[in-house]
Amino acid sequence: MKAFILAAGLGTRLKPITDFKPKALVEINGIPLIEHNIVKLIKSGFNSIIINVHHFADQVIDFVKSKNSFGIDIHFSDERNLLLDTGGGLKNVRWFFNDDKPFLIHNVDALTDIDLIKMYNHHYQNKSIATLAVQKRNSSRYFYFDDQSTLCGWINEKTNEKKIVRESSGELKKFAFSGIQFVEPVIFNFMLSSEVFSLVDLYLSIASKQRITYFDHTDSLFLDLGKKENLIEAERIIGK
């Protein structure tokens, strides 16, 4: 199986830690986030990974090479000239997902014990263009889904920005996104024309015509390690 690790972010929320290193190399108990991700993916059956890089890109590339690519096939998508955001980053690696099989997209700063094999099976059975890992947890931004588990909209409760892109007769359910998703390669047929855009923008642009569903992992661990306050908690959990 193939996966895309989103690791090109500036890590602004982790400053000053990221003044001299990329977010992907911030350590939890002495192990960089990128290594935690790669090891987890290998254990779940992934054998081919592409990683996008921008901020201190050479450090990420050199680290992975120093580990002999962890014994699997690892490529890099170089965004040093222009940070493409999550959707633009995916559009830029279309060439890598050339086997007509579903693939995983995983944020480098998402710490979770989600069962990726179970999530893959859920995605396969639902036959949707994308399956988003979500939780019932406090957040400022949420996806809306209908009673058929289909994506209908999005809201940012801090700015009151709200988008409903698919009609629903029932009450909508609200979930926080975990930055993990299984996607069908047909999604590349629906890419936005711009070079820089987010996956959220992409999903909302196609949700009225393409079925996007969710995988609820509320009972699983999840920490956003893009926040400094969660790094200590992560060390406590991983150190158990």
N, C-alpha and C positions, 0 to 999 in steps of 0.2 A: 504494500500500500504506500501511497505517496502523501506527503504533508507539506504545508507551507507555514513556517514560523515567522510571525510578524515581529521583527526585531529592529526596525529602522528608526523608531521613535527617539525623540530628543531626551526623554527622561526628565523633563522640566520639574515635575513634582518631587523628584528625588534629589534635587540640588541641595547642598554642594557635592554630594556623592558623585553625581554624573558630570562634574566639571572636568574630570580627568579620565573618565572611563564611560563606556556606553552602558545603558540600562541592562543590556543582555549579560554583562559581566559583573553586575552587582551580586555579591555573594550572600548565600544563606548557609550558615554553618560551614563556611569555607568553600562552598561549591557555587559557581556562577549560575544564574538563572537559565542561561542557554543550555548548560549541561543537565540541569534538572529536567528541562523540557525534552531534550534529545533522548536521555535515558528512559524517561517515561514512555515516549513514543516507540522506542525500540521494544520495550517490554510489551507494548500493545500490538506489536506485529508490523510496525512501519519500517521499511527498509530503504526508503528514498525520500530525502528531505531537501527543500530549498529554503533558504533564509534570506530575507531582505536586510540590507545594511545601509546605514547613512552616517550616524553620529559615531565617530571613532571606528569607522568600518574596518580598518586594518587590524585593530585589536581583536575584533570578533573573528575575523577570518584566520588570523594567526593562532588564536586559541583553539579553534576547531581543528586546524591542521596539526597543532601540537598534540592533539589527542588521536591522531591518525583517523580523523573523521568518525571516531567511535566505531570503526569497522563496518560502516555502511556507506551508501552513496549520498554525499552531501554537496549541494551546489549553493551558490550565492547570487543574489540579485542586487547589483550595485546601484544604489540610489544616491551616491555622494553628490552628484550634480544637481539633483532635484528630489526632494522628499515627496513621494507620490501619494501619501495617505494610504489607508488600508485597501480601499477599492482600486485606486490607481496602481498600488503595489501588486495586487492580484492580476490586474490587466496586463502588467508588464511581464508576468511569468507564465503567460498562456502557453508558451512553447513547451514548458516543463510537463504540463498535464496533457500529454498526447496519447494516453492509452485508453481513453473513453471510459474511465472508471471514476467513481466518486473519490474525493480526496478531502483531507482535513485541513482546516485553517485554525491556527492556535496562536493567541497572543503570548509573547515571551514572558509577560509579567502576570500571567494568570496561574496561580498556584491552586491546584485542585486534585482531588483523588477520584474524579469522575471516571466511570467505567467506559472507556472509549469503544471497546468492543460492543458493549450493550448499546451504546449510542449509535454506532454504525448499523447494527441490526435494526434498530428503531427507524433510522433514516431509510434503510433499504425497504423495509416493509411499508413505509408511508408513501414511498414513491413521490416525494416532493423535490423541488429543484434545490432546496437548501433546508437543513435542519439546524436550528440555533439552540445551543445550550443556554438554559435560562434558570433562574431561581426566584423564589418569593423571598426577597430581601430588600432592605432599605437602600434606595438609590435616588439620584436626582433624575435619571433617565430610564424610561421603560418602553418596552414593546407592548402593543395591544394585540391580543389574539381572540378569535371567536370561539364558539363552542365546538367547532370542528378542528381546533388547534391550528387555524390558519392565520397568518399574519395580516393584521388589518390597519395598523398604524403605529405611531410612536409619539412620545411626549417628553419634553424637558421641563420638569417641574420648577426648576430654578428660573428659567426665562419665560415660562408659560407658552413656549412654542409647542404646537400640537399639530400632527398630521394624521388624518384618517384617509386611507387610500383604498379601502375596500369596504363595501357596505355589509352590515350585519344586522340581523333582526333581533338578536339577543344581546345580553349584557357582555361587554368585553372584559377579558381577563388581562391583568397587568403583571408583567414579569421583567426582572432585571436581566440584561444580557451578560454572559460570562466571557465573551470574546473567543468562543470556541464554536466551530461549526463544520458540518459535513456538507459538501457542495457537489452537485453534478456538473461535469464539464460543459454541458449545454449552456451554462450560465454565461459563458464567454460570448454567446450570440446576443446578449442583452447589455453589454458593457456601455457605460455612458461615453459620450464623445469626448469629454474633457480628459485631460491627462491626470489631473489630481482630483480625487474624490474619495469619499469614505464608503465602506461596505454598507453602512446604514443607509446612505443615499441610494446606493444600488438596489438594496432590498426593497426600499419604499418605492422606487421607480418601477419595479416589476411586479409588486405584490398584488396589484389589481387583476393581473392576467396569469401569473404563475403562482403555484402553491408553495408557500414557504411555511414550515411548521416548526414546532419547538420540541425540545427534549428537556423535561423538568428534572433537574438534579438538586432540588432543594435539600435533600437529605445528605448531600455530599459536601465535603469541605470546599470552600472557595475563599481565596484572599486576592485582592488586587494589590500586587506588589509594586505597582506604580506609585503607591502612597507610602511615605516614610514610616508612618505609624504602624503599618502592617508588617514591616520587616522583622521587628522583634518578635511579634506573634508567630511569624513563620518559622523563625529559628527555634522557638519553643516547641512548636508542633512537629517539625521535622526531626528535632533532637530527641524525641520520645523513643 
